[in-house]
């Protein structure tokens, strides 16, 4: 039986007391997303923000439920029961569900009675670059950004999205694997070497930005070659087709993960980089500090035959027919 929120009756119709995060407005700080306390009307910044004033408000007052103030969203979150309650619009558009944990699941569950997988249409990925009320990114991989040490969300999210696109699409009718490192580019370059002449060497920086559509198409072609892509914090692809020399002896990976995962886990331990590995089984895995911190399942029908490698506890978030599993703690 789905878990229910026991505090929904403590909410009422409230009016936001401010047009932005109350505390951030006083200090001049920025926020990422806004949350409304449904007990008193306090407006606080979300846990993606540096100050996390919405959660701080809960800890100081005990007011249990907040509502998202982001455009197009209306879900509620109960801090006490740790349940996300979808908006009325979400419920109208979704299959019957009593509640969601972590994020709304607006799409068909893989455990559905539907057995003909040809009937399950692929959902498009949400657009990277959607912005919140103060102009900052509000992409679909914020749970991963909250988990890793190094996160320039503006550039990390499109890197992960590109990895997911490669996992979903493959190239020329076949599945391919590849590896991205994000952040600490100098450290990664110092612990790697070129496998071939770098195909991106000599190109101007503006044409090597991870958000550039032309570059993303080029990377999808180059992903068929061996080696890693090295991406800086600023979202610049500084090198391609790199062999990662770093091998940390204490790295322990779940059974079935091969050399590409070992290389990604190792480089993430000996540098400050995050490693994003695309496997030929269509999975995307994220490593930070030598540990597997997230797995992305690009097609929900894969969940029927996939064993989660993350150690518990982990949280699950679904966006379209994509599932993001993120380690807690």
C-alpha positions as CSV (number, residue, x, y, z in Angstrom):
1,X,0.0,0.0,0.0
2,X,1.3,3.5,-0.9
3,X,2.4,5.6,2.0
4,X,0.1,8.5,2.8
5,X,0.8,11.9,4.2
6,X,-0.7,12.4,7.7
7,X,-0.2,16.1,7.8
8,X,-2.2,17.3,4.7
9,X,-5.0,18.5,7.0
10,X,-2.6,21.0,8.6
11,X,-2.4,23.1,5.4
12,X,-4.7,25.8,4.2
13,X,-5.0,28.6,1.6
14,X,-2.0,30.9,2.3
15,X,-0.6,33.9,0.6
16,X,3.1,34.2,0.0
17,X,4.5,36.8,2.4
18,X,7.2,37.9,0.0
19,X,8.0,37.8,-3.7
20,X,11.2,35.8,-3.1
21,X,13.1,33.9,-0.4
22,X,12.5,36.0,2.8
23,X,16.0,35.5,4.2
24,X,17.8,35.8,0.9
25,X,16.1,39.1,0.2
26,X,17.4,40.4,3.5
27,X,21.0,39.3,3.0
28,X,21.2,39.9,-0.8
29,X,21.8,36.2,-1.6
30,X,20.5,34.3,-4.6
31,X,18.3,31.3,-4.6
32,X,17.6,28.5,-7.1
33,X,13.9,27.6,-6.5
34,X,11.3,28.9,-4.2
35,X,9.1,26.9,-1.7
36,X,6.0,28.1,0.1
37,X,5.1,27.0,3.6
38,X,1.5,26.0,3.6
39,X,1.1,26.7,7.3
40,X,2.2,30.4,7.5
41,X,3.0,31.6,4.0
42,X,6.8,31.8,4.5
43,X,8.7,31.7,1.2
44,X,12.1,30.0,1.4
45,X,14.8,28.8,-1.0
46,X,15.1,25.1,-1.9
47,X,17.7,22.6,-1.0
48,X,19.5,23.3,-4.3
49,X,20.2,26.8,-3.0
50,X,23.2,27.5,-0.8
51,X,21.2,28.5,2.3
52,X,18.3,26.0,2.1
53,X,15.9,28.4,3.9
54,X,12.8,26.4,3.3
55,X,14.2,23.4,5.1
56,X,15.6,25.6,7.8
57,X,12.1,27.1,8.3
58,X,10.7,23.6,8.8
59,X,13.4,22.7,11.4
60,X,12.7,25.9,13.3
61,X,8.8,25.9,13.2
62,X,7.8,22.3,12.6
63,X,5.5,23.4,9.8
64,X,5.4,20.2,7.7
65,X,4.3,20.9,4.1
66,X,5.7,23.2,1.5
67,X,4.5,23.9,-2.1
68,X,6.7,24.5,-5.1
69,X,6.4,28.1,-6.4
70,X,8.2,27.3,-9.6
71,X,6.2,28.1,-12.8
72,X,4.3,25.1,-14.0
73,X,4.7,23.2,-10.7
74,X,2.3,22.8,-7.9
75,X,3.5,19.7,-6.0
76,X,3.7,19.6,-2.2
77,X,6.4,18.0,0.0
78,X,5.9,16.8,3.5
79,X,9.1,17.0,5.5
80,X,7.8,14.8,8.3
81,X,6.5,11.9,6.2
82,X,9.0,12.5,3.4
83,X,6.3,12.2,0.7
84,X,5.9,14.3,-2.4
85,X,2.2,15.0,-3.1
86,X,1.4,15.8,-6.8
87,X,-0.6,18.7,-7.8
88,X,-4.2,18.4,-9.0
89,X,-3.0,18.9,-12.6
90,X,-0.4,16.1,-12.2
91,X,-3.0,13.7,-10.8
92,X,-5.4,14.5,-13.7
93,X,-2.7,13.8,-16.2
94,X,-1.1,10.7,-14.6
95,X,-2.1,7.1,-13.8
96,X,-3.7,6.6,-10.4
97,X,-1.1,7.0,-7.7
98,X,-1.7,7.8,-4.0
99,X,1.6,9.5,-3.5
100,X,5.2,9.8,-4.9
101,X,8.5,9.9,-3.1
102,X,11.2,12.3,-4.2
103,X,9.6,13.5,-7.5
104,X,6.2,13.1,-9.2
105,X,5.9,10.0,-11.3
106,X,3.7,11.1,-14.1
107,X,4.2,8.1,-16.3
108,X,3.4,4.4,-16.5
109,X,5.2,2.2,-14.1
110,X,7.4,-0.6,-15.4
111,X,5.4,-3.0,-13.3
112,X,2.2,-2.1,-15.2
113,X,0.1,-4.9,-16.6
114,X,1.0,-3.7,-20.1
115,X,3.2,-6.5,-21.5
116,X,3.6,-5.3,-25.1
117,X,6.7,-3.1,-24.8
118,X,6.2,-1.9,-28.4
119,X,3.2,0.1,-27.0
120,X,5.4,2.2,-24.7
121,X,6.4,5.3,-26.5
122,X,9.7,7.0,-25.8
123,X,9.2,10.3,-23.9
124,X,11.4,13.2,-25.0
125,X,14.0,14.4,-22.4
126,X,13.0,17.7,-20.8
127,X,14.8,20.7,-22.2
128,X,18.1,21.7,-20.6
129,X,18.1,25.4,-20.0
130,X,14.7,25.8,-18.3
131,X,15.1,28.6,-15.8
132,X,13.7,29.4,-12.4
133,X,12.3,32.8,-11.4
134,X,15.8,34.3,-10.9
135,X,17.2,32.9,-14.1
136,X,19.1,29.9,-12.9
137,X,19.0,26.4,-14.3
138,X,16.2,24.0,-13.1
139,X,17.1,20.9,-15.1
140,X,16.2,17.3,-14.4
141,X,19.3,16.1,-12.7
142,X,19.3,18.3,-9.7
143,X,19.2,15.3,-7.3
144,X,22.6,14.2,-8.7
145,X,24.0,17.8,-8.4
146,X,23.0,17.8,-4.7
147,X,24.9,14.5,-4.2
148,X,28.3,15.2,-5.8
149,X,31.1,17.3,-4.4
150,X,31.6,19.5,-7.4
151,X,28.6,20.9,-9.2
152,X,28.3,23.7,-11.6
153,X,24.7,22.7,-12.4
154,X,24.6,24.9,-15.5
155,X,27.2,22.8,-17.1
156,X,27.0,19.4,-15.3
157,X,23.3,18.8,-16.2
158,X,23.8,19.2,-20.0
159,X,26.8,16.9,-19.7
160,X,24.7,14.2,-18.1
161,X,21.9,14.8,-20.5
162,X,24.3,14.2,-23.4
163,X,25.4,11.0,-21.9
164,X,21.8,9.9,-21.6
165,X,21.1,10.8,-25.2
166,X,24.1,8.6,-26.3
167,X,22.8,5.7,-24.1
168,X,19.3,6.0,-25.6
169,X,20.3,6.6,-29.3
170,X,23.5,4.7,-29.7
171,X,25.1,5.3,-33.1
172,X,24.3,3.7,-36.5
173,X,22.0,1.2,-35.0
174,X,24.2,-0.1,-32.2
175,X,24.8,0.6,-28.5
176,X,28.0,2.3,-27.6
177,X,29.8,3.1,-24.4
178,X,31.8,6.2,-23.5
179,X,33.1,8.2,-20.5
180,X,32.9,11.9,-19.5
181,X,34.8,13.6,-16.7
182,X,33.4,16.9,-15.4
183,X,35.5,19.4,-13.4
184,X,39.1,19.6,-12.4
185,X,40.1,19.3,-16.0
186,X,43.8,20.1,-15.3
187,X,43.9,17.2,-12.8
188,X,42.3,14.8,-15.2
189,X,44.7,15.8,-18.0
190,X,47.7,15.3,-15.7
191,X,46.5,11.7,-15.1
192,X,45.6,10.8,-18.6
193,X,47.2,10.6,-22.1
194,X,45.8,10.8,-25.7
195,X,44.9,7.6,-27.4
196,X,45.0,9.3,-30.8
197,X,45.5,12.8,-32.1
198,X,42.9,14.9,-30.2
199,X,40.1,15.6,-32.7
200,X,39.1,18.7,-30.7
201,X,42.6,20.2,-30.5
202,X,43.0,23.7,-32.0
203,X,39.3,24.5,-32.2
204,X,38.2,27.8,-30.6
205,X,36.8,27.6,-27.1
206,X,33.3,28.9,-28.1
207,X,32.9,25.9,-30.5
208,X,33.7,23.5,-27.7
209,X,31.0,24.5,-25.2
210,X,29.0,21.5,-24.0
211,X,25.7,23.3,-24.7
212,X,26.5,24.0,-28.4
213,X,24.3,21.8,-30.5
214,X,26.9,21.3,-33.2
215,X,29.4,20.1,-30.7
216,X,26.9,17.7,-29.1
217,X,26.4,16.1,-32.5
218,X,30.2,15.9,-33.0
219,X,30.6,14.2,-29.5
220,X,28.0,11.6,-30.4
221,X,30.1,10.7,-33.4
222,X,33.4,10.7,-31.5
223,X,31.9,8.6,-28.7
224,X,32.3,5.6,-31.1
225,X,36.1,5.9,-30.5
226,X,37.8,4.8,-27.4
227,X,38.8,7.2,-24.6
228,X,37.2,9.8,-22.4
229,X,36.0,13.3,-22.9
230,X,37.4,15.8,-20.5
231,X,35.1,18.7,-19.6
232,X,36.0,21.7,-17.5
233,X,33.8,23.4,-14.8
234,X,33.1,26.1,-17.4
235,X,31.5,23.5,-19.7
236,X,34.3,23.5,-22.2
237,X,35.3,20.1,-23.7
238,X,39.1,20.5,-23.4
239,X,40.0,17.1,-24.8
240,X,38.6,13.9,-26.3
241,X,39.8,10.3,-26.7
242,X,41.9,10.3,-23.5
243,X,43.2,7.2,-21.8
244,X,42.8,7.6,-18.0
245,X,45.9,6.4,-16.3
246,X,44.6,6.7,-12.7
247,X,43.8,3.4,-11.1
248,X,42.9,3.5,-7.4
249,X,43.6,0.1,-5.8
250,X,40.9,0.5,-3.1
251,X,38.1,0.9,-5.6
252,X,35.5,-1.8,-5.3
253,X,32.8,-2.0,-7.9
254,X,29.7,-4.1,-8.2
255,X,30.0,-7.3,-10.2
256,X,29.6,-6.8,-13.9
257,X,31.2,-3.3,-14.2
258,X,34.2,-3.4,-16.5
259,X,37.3,-1.3,-17.2
260,X,35.4,1.8,-18.2
261,X,33.6,2.0,-14.9
262,X,36.9,1.3,-13.0
263,X,38.6,4.1,-14.9
264,X,35.7,6.5,-14.1
265,X,35.6,5.6,-10.4
266,X,39.4,5.8,-10.1
267,X,39.7,9.3,-11.8
268,X,36.9,10.6,-9.6
269,X,38.8,9.5,-6.5
270,X,42.2,10.9,-7.3
271,X,40.9,14.2,-8.7
272,X,38.0,16.5,-7.9
273,X,36.3,15.4,-11.2
274,X,32.9,13.7,-11.5
275,X,32.9,10.8,-13.9
276,X,29.8,10.0,-16.1
277,X,30.0,6.5,-17.7
278,X,27.8,5.3,-20.5
279,X,27.8,1.5,-20.7
280,X,27.0,-0.5,-23.7
281,X,24.0,-1.9,-21.8
282,X,22.4,1.6,-22.2
283,X,23.0,2.5,-18.5
284,X,24.5,5.8,-17.4
285,X,26.4,5.8,-14.0
286,X,27.8,8.7,-12.1
287,X,30.9,8.3,-9.9
288,X,32.2,10.8,-7.3
289,X,35.1,10.4,-4.9
290,X,35.5,6.8,-6.1
291,X,31.9,5.8,-5.3
292,X,28.9,5.1,-7.5
293,X,26.5,7.8,-6.5
294,X,23.8,7.7,-9.2
295,X,22.4,5.4,-12.0
296,X,20.2,6.6,-14.8
297,X,18.0,4.2,-16.6
298,X,17.2,5.8,-20.0
299,X,14.1,3.6,-20.8
300,X,11.8,2.5,-18.1
301,X,11.1,-0.8,-19.7
302,X,14.7,-1.7,-18.9
303,X,13.9,-1.7,-15.2
304,X,12.2,-5.1,-15.6
305,X,15.5,-6.7,-16.4
306,X,17.9,-4.4,-14.5
307,X,19.3,-4.9,-11.0
308,X,20.1,-1.7,-9.2
309,X,23.8,-1.6,-8.3
310,X,23.5,1.3,-5.8
311,X,23.7,0.3,-2.2
312,X,20.6,1.3,-0.2
313,X,19.2,3.7,0.7
314,X,18.7,5.5,-2.6
315,X,16.0,7.7,-4.0
316,X,14.2,7.3,-7.3
317,X,13.1,10.1,-9.6
318,X,11.3,9.6,-12.9
319,X,11.2,12.1,-15.7
320,X,9.3,10.9,-18.8
321,X,10.5,7.3,-19.4
322,X,13.8,8.0,-17.7
323,X,14.6,7.0,-14.1
324,X,17.3,8.7,-12.0
325,X,18.5,6.7,-8.9
326,X,20.6,8.7,-6.5
327,X,22.5,7.5,-3.4
328,X,21.5,9.1,-0.1
329,X,24.0,10.2,2.4
